[in-house]
Amino acid sequence: MLFGAYWIVIWATTKAPIALVAALRETSVLFAAAISVIVLREPLTKWRTLSAIAIVTGIVIVRMA
């Protein structure tokens, strides 16, 4: 799966700006946080919430530029 994910990123950089691809790669952190809260029942801390907000803000800024 690692090689497949890497290949998708390389392919995506040929179709879209690298900054946009890099920002969207960070969404995996959001999915990991959601899985940890929902499936593993870990607490949603202030730092996880702030990190998620920062990632979403970065994606929005890159998309609007």
C-alpha positions as MATLAB code, in Angstrom:
seq = 'MLFGAYWIVIWATTKAPIALVAALRETSVLFAAAISVIVLREPLTKWRTLSAIAIVTGIVIVRMA';
ca = [
       0.000    0.000    0.000;
       2.914    2.317    0.685;
       4.185    2.066   -2.893;
       0.668    2.588   -4.242;
       0.193    5.711   -2.158;
       3.570    7.052   -3.235;
       2.742    6.384   -6.890;
      -0.554    8.239   -6.565;
       1.246   11.284   -5.135;
       3.802   11.237   -7.950;
       1.010   10.921  -10.518;
      -0.979   13.725   -8.872;
       1.997   16.090   -9.090;
       1.927   15.663  -12.872;
      -1.741   16.705  -12.960;
      -1.913   19.450  -10.326;
       0.383   22.004   -8.676;
       2.740   20.463   -6.131;
       1.538   22.790   -3.371;
      -2.022   21.571   -3.778;
      -0.968   17.920   -3.760;
       1.167   18.455   -0.659;
      -1.704   20.175    1.156;
      -4.113   17.388    0.291;
      -1.632   14.772    1.480;
      -1.998   16.266    4.945;
      -5.638   15.236    5.015;
      -4.423   11.766    5.955;
      -3.670   13.238    9.379;
      -7.311   14.289    9.648;
      -8.481   10.780    8.788;
      -6.090    9.292   11.343;
      -7.390   11.673   14.018;
     -10.995   10.842   13.158;
     -10.294    7.105   13.297;
      -8.522    7.474   16.638;
     -11.491    9.336   18.125;
     -14.280    7.238   16.590;
     -12.819    3.732   16.504;
     -10.187    3.778   19.226;
     -12.214    6.107   21.474;
      -9.252    8.352   22.222;
     -10.081   11.793   23.592;
     -10.363   14.715   21.190;
      -7.837   17.044   22.773;
      -7.385   20.746   22.260;
      -4.155   20.131   20.310;
      -5.775   17.673   17.909;
      -8.589   20.115   17.264;
      -6.186   23.002   16.665;
      -4.083   20.842   14.358;
      -7.119   19.823   12.341;
      -8.206   23.437   12.038;
      -4.711   24.433   10.883;
      -4.697   21.715    8.213;
      -8.133   22.653    6.909;
      -7.187   26.339    6.910;
      -4.046   25.575    4.921;
      -5.996   23.577    2.362;
      -8.530   26.382    1.960;
      -5.802   29.005    1.570;
      -3.952   26.957   -1.036;
      -7.164   26.272   -2.917;
      -8.182   29.945   -2.955;
      -4.765   31.123   -4.188;
];
